[in-house]
Amino acid sequence: MSGHSKWASIKHKKAIVDSRRGQQFTKLARAITVAARDGGGDPDGNAALENAIRKAKEASMPKDNIERAIAKGTGAGGDGEAALETVIYEGYGPGGVAILVEAVTDNRNRTGADVRHAFSKHGGSLGEPGSVAYLFDKRGTISVDARTHDEDELMPAVDAGAQDISEDDGMWEVVTEPTDLASVRAALEAAGVAIESAELSYRPSSVVPIDEPQAGTLMRLIGALEESDDVGEVYANFDVPAEILERVAG
């Protein structure tokens, strides 16, 4: 799955920078609100909420903002945010790459139009529900720099319930069940492992190799999708070397 850990790390760092510029706080708050609505307001018993709060804290979101977002999700906010819903859009990018777009919206028509426009403008096509979702599985994914940690240092993750550990272009990928992400991450942190990123994500079960021009177009498509205030995450099953990914993602 060449380049995917590197892509996760690039996305993670970019999200923190964008959030500090005030560009991502709305998305982070929406993710917290929906997680709290769907699984309750206690992060200890709600892995999705715990992960959303962690991302918000990494982006320096004020504590009051986080608490308000949780209150909205649990029905204590009283300002209409209960209308938010999570929508998954499916489509194809350059080279036949399968793409899942995870959005949180209060207006499906607006969001659907934005997503369709981004696909059309950047060499992709929006598909029907079910057209590519079967190619992805929801998992917890933790990325660790292989230059600073060897595989033996990651063994606490196995004891904490990790499903798999693999090396991908200079990055370790630790894969977990969604409910085990927080405990595996905590075990690694307790062992002194520096984590590049940790997130719940849709991992592809198979990948499509693409060349550098196709990768450049794909990154522009993903960037256009992410510009929408309603789009939280974009997942794709591309296979491209990490050095090419760094060039085109920059």
Secondary structure, 3 states (H helix, E strand, C coil): CCCHHHHHHHHHHHHHHHHHCCCCHHHHHHHHHHHHHHHCCCHHHCHHHHHHHHHHHHCCCCHHHHHHHHHHHCCCCCCCHHHCEEEEEEEECHHHCEEEEEEEECCHHHHHHHHHHHHHHCCCEECCCCCCHHHEEEEEEEEEECCCCCHHHHHHHHHCCCCEEEEECCEEEEEECHHHHHHHHHHHHHCCCCEEEEEEEEEECCCEECCHHHHHHHHHHHHHHHCCCCEEEEEECEECCHHHHHHHHC
